[in-house]
Amino acid sequence: QLQLVESGGGLVQPGGSLRLSCVVSGFSLDYYMITWFRQAPGKEREGVSCISSSGISTNYESSVKGRFTISRDNAKDTVYLQMNSLKPEDTAIYSCAAKLWVGPPCPASPLVNEYDYWGQGTQVTVSS
């Protein structure tokens, strides 16, 4: 069974921080590109941040650049998304997704239908 499990979501005030984790099992994280997606109520799912299989290549959606940081620890089978300076418009369900993609850098625009495995998501709510 190949699984991704997200955690770390919750309720935070504007300007606060959260750290999301995505733990994978059933396969080696070494072979997969990982992207965090989010979906807000009434909106389409969008890519937030990508990290390549090596961890060398990353990219970010423009609205989160400078505030969010993606990283991975392959030895722990975990990918992280550190979210700082959170805004109400960051409120969404955040999901991690894996693509069998060894070596190439993150694409400019991650496509939902290119990802093979998905977690169930974790809710992030930014509100006072």
C-alpha positions in Angstrom: 0.0 0.0 0.0 1.4 3.3 -1.1 0.4 6.1 1.2 1.0 9.8 2.0 -0.3 11.2 5.3 -0.3 14.9 6.0 -0.3 16.5 9.4 0.3 19.9 11.1 -2.7 21.8 10.0 -4.9 23.8 12.3 -6.2 27.2 13.2 -3.8 30.1 13.3 -4.1 33.9 13.5 -3.0 36.1 10.6 0.8 36.5 10.7 1.3 33.2 12.4 3.1 30.1 11.3 2.4 26.4 10.7 4.6 23.5 9.7 3.0 20.8 7.6 4.4 17.3 7.3 3.9 14.7 4.6 5.0 11.2 5.6 5.2 8.6 2.8 5.1 4.8 3.1 5.2 1.9 0.8 7.8 3.4 -1.5 11.1 5.1 -1.4 10.9 8.9 -1.3 14.2 9.0 -3.3 12.3 8.3 -6.5 9.5 10.9 -6.2 9.0 14.5 -6.8 6.6 15.9 -4.2 4.2 18.9 -4.6 2.0 20.5 -2.0 -1.4 21.5 -3.4 -4.2 23.4 -1.8 -7.9 23.9 -2.4 -10.0 26.6 -0.9 -13.8 26.5 -0.7 -15.3 27.2 -4.1 -11.9 27.3 -5.8 -9.9 24.9 -8.0 -6.9 23.0 -6.6 -3.7 24.8 -7.1 0.0 23.9 -6.8 1.7 25.6 -3.9 5.2 24.3 -3.8 7.3 21.6 -5.5 10.5 19.8 -4.5 12.5 17.5 -6.7 13.5 14.0 -5.8 17.0 15.2 -4.8 15.7 18.2 -2.9 17.9 20.5 -5.0 15.1 22.0 -7.2 12.2 23.8 -5.6 9.6 26.2 -6.8 6.7 28.2 -5.3 3.4 29.7 -6.4 3.9 33.4 -6.6 1.6 34.4 -3.7 3.6 32.3 -1.2 7.1 33.0 -2.4 9.1 34.4 0.4 6.7 33.1 3.1 6.7 29.3 2.5 9.6 27.0 2.5 9.5 23.4 1.2 12.1 20.8 2.3 12.5 17.0 2.5 14.2 14.5 4.7 14.4 11.3 2.6 15.8 9.3 5.6 12.6 10.1 7.5 10.4 9.7 4.4 9.0 13.1 5.1 8.4 16.3 3.2 7.8 19.6 5.1 6.1 22.8 4.2 7.0 25.7 6.6 4.4 28.4 6.3 5.2 31.8 7.8 3.3 35.2 7.7 0.1 33.4 7.0 -2.8 35.3 5.5 -6.5 34.6 5.5 -6.3 33.8 1.8 -4.0 30.9 2.7 -7.0 29.1 4.2 -7.5 25.8 2.4 -7.1 22.0 2.6 -3.5 21.3 1.9 -2.5 17.9 0.3 0.8 16.4 -0.7 1.1 14.5 -3.9 3.9 12.3 -5.3 5.1 11.8 -8.9 7.6 9.2 -10.0 10.1 11.6 -11.3 13.8 11.0 -10.6 16.3 13.8 -11.3 14.5 16.5 -13.3 13.8 19.8 -11.7 10.4 21.0 -10.7 8.2 22.1 -13.6 7.1 25.7 -13.9 3.4 24.7 -13.5 2.7 21.4 -11.7 -0.3 19.5 -13.2 -2.7 17.7 -10.9 -3.2 14.8 -13.4 0.5 14.1 -13.5 0.7 13.0 -9.9 0.4 9.4 -9.0 -0.4 9.4 -5.3 -2.2 11.7 -3.0 -2.7 12.2 0.7 -6.1 13.0 2.3 -5.2 16.5 3.2 -4.9 18.7 6.3 -7.0 21.8 7.0 -5.3 25.1 7.4 -7.4 28.0 8.7 -6.0 31.5 9.1 -8.5 33.7 11.0 -8.6 36.1 13.9 
